[in-house]
Amino acid sequence: MTAVLARAVDVSRRYGTTVALDEVNLDVPAGSLLGLLGPNGAGKSTLLNLLTGLRRPTSGRVELFGRSPTDAAARRSLGMTPQETGVPQTLRVGEVVDFVARHHPDPVATPELLERFGLGGLERKQSGGLSGGQKRRLVVALAFVGRPRLVVLDEPTTGLDVESRRALWQAVRDYHRDGGTVLLTSHYLEEVEALAQRVVVIGSGRVLADGDLSEVRGIVARSVVSMRAAAPPDLPGIVRVHRDGDRIELQTTDADALVRDLVRSGVEFRDLQVAPSSLEEAFLTLTDGSRADRQPATTRT
C-alpha cells in the first residue's frame, strides 16, 4: 500500500467570519506529482500552510509524514517554496545554498544543485545582483537542498520567462522521476498540464474536482471545434465562442453534431480541427460562480 505523506481530513479554516477552507479532504501519496488549481482566494495557499505546519486548522485533522505538521521532526523531510520569499542580498549565491545545506544531514552538493536549476557559474555572484528570474529559481532550488521526500511549491514559476520556466519544470520532473513527491499550486494551467499526474481543483474553499487530467477534462464533457472562417456560424449546440483573427473556436457538448450542421449550413470554412476540452476549459467551468454551491464533481476515495 502506498504511503500517504501529507493528509487533510475534514479540514476547515476560518479567519473571523471568512471561511477559507470548508471541510477539505486531501491525500498526497508518496511518488505522486499533484497540481492544485484554483482562482485567487480559493484556499490553495491556506491548505499548503496547514499541511506544512505554518497554520493550524480551525477544525479537522492535518498530518505530515504521519505526525502533526507543527512537529519539527515531521518537517525534516519537507522542502517548501512559498509564494513570497527572499534571500539576503549581500550573500553570494553559493553562500546562501551552503547556509541552508548545513541544516541537512545529506545535502545536495551546491554546484550540482545550481546546475540543476540553471544557475551554474553563479556561485560567487551576490544574490542582490541576480535577475528576478534567477532569484526565483534560487529560492525554488533551496527547497531541494536537503533531498526531501516531499516538496511543496506555491506558484513556483511566478515571474519566470518561458525558458526559465521550462528549465524549472525539468528539474521538478527529474526529482519526481527519482522517486520524489511534489505538491504544487500554479496560475499557469499549461504548467499543471505539463507536470501534474493528478489535479485537484479548489473553489470557494472546497474541493471541486480530484482526478487525473483526463478525468478533470471529462467533467466538462465538451469539445472544441476550431476552423478558419470569416465569422462564427449561428448554429445550435455552441456553448462558447473564442476568436483569434480568422481562427474561430467553438466549444460544444456534441462535436459530431456541430460538424454535421456546419457542413450542411453552407458556411465557408477551412482548416477544421476537433479536440477535447483543455484543462483551462475544465478549470473555468469548475470555478464558475454558478457551481460554487454544488457537490464536488469528481473525488477520489
Buried (B, 14 or more C-beta within 10 A) or exposed (E): EEEBBBBBBEBBBBEEEEBBBBBBBBBBBBBBBBBBBBBEEBBBBBBBBBBBBBBEBBEBEBBBBEEBBBEEEBBBBBBBBBEEBEBEEEBBBBBBBBBBBEEBEEBBEBBEBBBBBBBEEBBEBBBEEBEEBBBBBBBBBBBBBBBBBBBBBBBBBBEBEEEBBBBBBBBBBEBBEEEBBBBBBBBBBBBBBBBBEBBBBBBBBBBBBBBBBEBBBBBBEBBBBBBBBEEBBEBEBBBEEEEEEEEBBBBBBBBEEBBEBBEEEEBEBEEEEBEBBBBBBBBBBBBEEEBEEEEBBBEBE
